[in-house]
């Protein structure tokens, strides 16, 4: 009789613990890093000489890499707003860009000349 009571107690304990174990596994699986959204990509900085400008294709080549210029690209010259037409071959530029999953490089900012001096 004592054996039967012990077996029933073990079976009851297993039944009570099983849902908690399954729930813990399900919670762990849903919180895994693989299911989280990818992190936002921040712009990468670069400084170099412009080797080509293509106003038709809306691209600027710095060194050997070509960057797409969009309407969102902020272009400045000596701290003042500028356009793609102001970017010249041979100019030293600071460029901030993003690289998408396909490897396409898009300029987010292009800075030429001296930075705008802060007024106190």
NORFENWO-V439775 format. One record per run of one state. SS is the DSSP state (h for helix, s for strand, l for the rest). FROM is the first residue (numbers start at 0). LEN is the number of residues. If there is no record, write none. Layout:
((SS,FROM,LEN) (SS,FROM,LEN))
This chain:
((l,0,1) (h,1,29) (l,30,2) (h,32,3) (l,35,8) (s,43,11) (l,54,4) (s,58,4) (l,62,2) (s,64,13) (l,77,2) (s,79,2) (l,81,2) (h,83,3) (l,86,5) (s,91,8) (l,99,5) (s,104,8) (l,112,8))
